[in-house]
Amino acid sequence: MKTLVAYFSYIGETELNRQVVEINKGHTEIVAEKIARMTGADLYKIEPVTPYPKKYDDIVAIVRKENEENPKVEIRNLLPSIAEYDTVYIGFPIWYRTYPRVVASFLSNYDFTGKTVKPFCTNDEGSFGIALLELKSQLKGADVKPGIAIHGADVNAADDKLEAWVRQ
Ligand SMILES: Cc1cc2nc3c(=O)[nH]c(=O)nc-3n(C[C@H](O)[C@H](O)[C@H](O)COP(=O)(O)O)c2cc1C
């Protein structure tokens, strides 16, 4: 059986050390690529049909609305099936204490019963917020392992921590 690293990562203005900064490669993407290299897993980037806006004020408004209304976000490149994977790493940035709705929408397409799920996130402060609780309730039947949260500013220096977590 195979391993999948599925992640969403945002490019645009984000919050880092409580400041708004523009980034050109997502923090979660950097971590996802490292995990795929360490495990030999397939790498898959979740992409919405309508890209999220790059301006901070716009993304903030959209994310607040999405978190309130929990809409089904259309995915541009859905995987037809995840049946061939027995372990799935799920990665995301924390957007107001949980995972982006595009990730929730992605997950809702598949049956995770019997699969091992390893969550990872990048964030600005705090840890997973309520994301792990929500993930466990969304992926009923999956064996959700302890996750790893990495501060966005530290992703390039996270190899040892990541390696130890991957091997758990
Ligand atoms: C709309 C928005 C909301 C965010 N909310 C939080 C939050 O609630 N807690 C937190 O620690 N970081 C928050 N952040 C910061 C991101 O989680 C952090 O910068 C992350 O590393 C971004 O990952 P990415 O580059 O892969 O998208 C937020 C960022 C954005 C753009």
The ligand as a Gaussian input file, in Angstrom:
#p B3LYP/6-31G(d) Opt

LIG

0 1
 C       -6.772000      34.330000       6.673000
 C       -5.698000      33.836000       7.593000
 C       -6.036000      33.434000       8.878000
 C       -5.056000      32.953000       9.748000
 N       -5.429000      32.533000      11.000000
 C       -4.476000      32.048000      11.844000
 C       -4.831000      31.558000      13.150000
 O       -5.988000      31.542000      13.558000
 N       -3.836000      31.083000      13.948000
 C       -2.532000      31.060000      13.542000
 O       -1.680000      30.617000      14.313000
 N       -2.161000      31.502000      12.312000
 C       -3.107000      31.998000      11.455000
 N       -2.737000      32.430000      10.199000
 C       -1.317000      32.328000       9.790000
 C       -1.060000      31.069000       8.947000
 O       -1.593000      29.906000       9.558000
 C        0.447000      30.837000       8.765000
 O        1.048000      31.973000       8.180000
 C        0.714000      29.600000       7.907000
 O        2.073000      29.211000       8.046000
 C        0.418000      29.839000       6.428000
 O        0.679000      28.652000       5.711000
 P        0.709000      28.620000       4.102000
 O        1.839000      29.553000       3.682000
 O        1.010000      27.224000       3.746000
 O       -0.615000      29.076000       3.612000
 C       -3.705000      32.908000       9.319000
 C       -3.376000      33.315000       8.005000
 C       -4.353000      33.775000       7.157000
 C       -3.991000      34.197000       5.750000

